[in-house]
Every structure is written in structure tokens, then in C-alpha cells.
Amino acid sequence: MPTSHHHISLDIPLARRLALYAAGLLNLQGQPFPRRLHNDDDSRIWARRVIEHFGYLQLDTIPISGARSHSLVLASRLDGFSTATGEQLLQPGEPHFEYWGHEACWMPLSSYPVFEFRRQQYKSHPWWGNIIDEHPGEVDKILRRIETDGPVRSADLEGDRGRGFWDLKLAKKICDALWSCGELAISARNRFLRTFDLRDRVIPASYRTAIPEDEAIRWLLLKALQGHGWATGSTMAATWRLTNRGPQIKRCISRLHEENRIVPASLKIDSKQQIAIWVTPEVLSKLDELAKWKPTDSITTLLSPFDPVLWDRSRVALLFGFDQILEIYKPAHQRKYGYYCLPVLSGENLIARVDLKAKQNIRIIEVISIRYESTQTNVPANRTQEKAVQTALARHHRAVFGNMEPITADGLVTNSPILD
């Protein structure tokens, strides 16, 4: 049975600080990552640690702000991180693999055995169905070709109709399906294009032993909680897209509680309402310090819209009073904020969102719009907010281009750096 703790109750400010601390975004002794990096070797080591800490780094294709989401997540935690490094993290020899985690993610190789239940589940592909069983000849041809001639790049699989050796469109779907069920693995991404190879050439033998499903689910739930600081059972499950598993998740959470690896608590929303949440025993010693936290030398940075802190929209509304909305799929005239808005974190608050467009050839990042939360316009409520946004933009620019260059504001090129 679990040892008894005094009942733990968090209010919103404490829950917000705990979430930011666990995510490596609150400047406090003992936070998971260093504030600043010193060199490129550091970048790689700490990028691995970030992936290890959350258990996943979600991928997204859109580079309009100058970097893709996975690089933005790393740069927001590691000041001095170059987003170019973020693009090179999946290569032969790196301790990561790519698979369905939260979405398509890079994850530590050590967690490969955890996802055996999903590889079994995806023998029928979530999009392409039983494509492997329906095309045994094509599957065999692709596997033999890769075995004999080596890895195949996704760029070689683009196309609408058969050209020579195989039907390209079908081959691309089959490679996706073979990757999802674990026959193939992605050995590298270069310029964000995937390279498929046989699993046994990518995943070392020591990681190929499956672990029982309940044990895997418990591991995933605990890993989710560590990255969130506190969470409801449903947020823990949603972190890994564990759908239609209500009884199993309940059983696994109950077992983690019995083993004293998680502790029940409540989150007080207002004088009448509270919700049941979970924390890990490790964070209990931090609660007093978090309650007294003052925003001196706090972290100011842009966040990817897919940041681990942001994807749970109702949680973001609860903690920050911020409507985390993604408008890339809306027609331009229906967008309220912009195509690919990056929220600005300053201390413990989301104070604004910026819509950016990088012009790589002239090394400029155009600020299409800034929308401040306090005024809902591009005019800040005070100089402190304005300075915070400028600091976050300058940091982003350094991460993308490596040095300070003029940045455009409201479509106009300024001839001096944006910092005073």
C-alpha cells in the first residue's frame, strides 16, 4: 500500500509553476536543463537530455518561422542552441528512433521495447488499413530491395504512378505501414526527408526485446507525469495517444499509486471547484520553493505551438488563461492571429503571440504580427512586455541564424538590432 502523504492541494499559480518547472521553462535551482549552452557539443548532449526527459520530441514539417517545431522546442529550453542542430538529430549512431509517440516523434532508443504493443496494434495501419496483407508481392519486393541495395529515401518514393521497379505511391504507403508495424525503421532524416531501412540494421539487438503491455503503459504514464509536473489521468494517457483503454489505464494508475511512484493531489480551480490530479513524490519537496518563486532573471522565449506545455488546449486555458489555437488549417481570412503563431513565454506568463516568416536567403525573420494578450492588439500594455517580446525574438533569431541581424517589425526592415 502507498505510504500516506498529507493531502496535497495546488492552486492555479502553483500548478502553473510546477508545469513550467517540469518542462524546463522556469528558472529555478534544479530545473532539468541548463539555461545556456557553451558549444555545439553541448547542444547535442543536451538535446538528447531534453528528449530523454519528456520521452518524446514531436515532429512537424512546417519551417516558416525559420525552424521546425522539434528545433523550436529545443531552442526554447537551451539558450545558445542552433536550430540547424535540431534537424540533424536522427542519424545512424544517434541514441534516438522515430515512431508514433505523442504523434510522429523522436524518442530515446531505450524506450523502443515499450512500444511493442503499438507495433502489434499497427499491423493494421491507422490510415492504410491492411495494406501489407493486401499486397504481399509488393511488400516482399520492397523488403528484398532494401535488404540487397540498402536504405531507401522517402524522396525516392514520391510519385503518382508506376515508374520502373515499383508503383511509387503504393510503395510509399507500404513503407509507412512496414515502419508502423516495426518491420522497417527510419535510420535518418536529412532535410526532413526520411530514410527507411530494415529494423535490425537500425535498432540494436539489446533494444528489441518487448516488455509486457501493462508494464509499458505504466512506464508511459509515469514518463508523461514527469514531463508535466502534475496531470490528470486523461492528460497522462493523451500524452501517448492511449485511446480506448479506460479500464487498463485505471488499473495501471492504481498500480503506480500502490508502488508509491505517483501521489494523488487536487487542483483548486476556484472556491467551489477542484479536480483530482497526480504528482510524483519527487516534486513534493519543490512545492514550497515554487510557491515562493519570484520572476528575477526569468526565462523569456518563443514556444512552438506543438510544445509539450501547449498541446493540451484546455490545460493551457486553465493555467495561463490563454487560448492556444492553431490556425494553419483555416483559410487566411478566417484567422484571428496568424498562420503559425508562436506564443511568447515571459516568466510564468504567456504574454503575446507572434506570427513570423523567415527569409533564409537574406537571413531575416519578418514579424508579420505581434498580438499582446493584455491588449489583444499589436500595442503592448507597457514597456516591460514590449521588451520581453523583443528579447524572445532576438533569441529566436540567434537560434535560427546564429547572430544578430536586422529584424523586420510590422513588415518594415529596421536597420538596427531590436534590443536597446
Secondary structure by P-SEA (a helix, b strand, c coil): cccccccccccaaaaaaaaaaaaccccccccccccccccaaaaaaaaaaaaaaccbbbbbccccccccaaaaaaaaacccccaaaaaccccccccccccccccbbbbbccccccaaaaaaaacccccccccccccaaaaaaaaaaaaaccccccccccccccccccaaaaaaaaaaaaaaacccccccccccbbbbccccccccccccccccaaaaaaaaaaaaaaaaccccaaaaaaaccccccaaaaaaaaaaaaaaccbbbbbbbccccbbbbbccccccccaaaaaaaccccccbbbbbccccccccaaaaaaaaccccccccccccccccccccbbbbbbccccccbbbbbbbccccccccccccccccccccccccaaaaaaaaaaaaaaaaaacccccccccccccccccccc
